[in-house]
Amino acid sequence: MTPSHTHEPEMHELATTRNFIAWMAEEPDGERTYHLELGQVTVHFFAEEWQEFLELMRKVMPRHES
């Protein structure tokens, strides 16, 4: 765990594929941020936005499962 006096976030990989990665950062101020690296694009989410994004993906998944 990163000492609290440092200003660097502690990062955790959530999932990865050949082309994409999802990771989470615990910021020094206690905020959690979530990040999706999709090729050359990185999307950043605050915790509330991440939860809404997950809700959206849950709605998408049943429509595209084979």
Secondary structure, 3 states (H helix, E strand, C coil): CCCCCCCCCEEEEEEECCCEEEEEEECCCCCEEEEEEECCEEEEEEHHHHHHHHHHHHHHHHHHCC
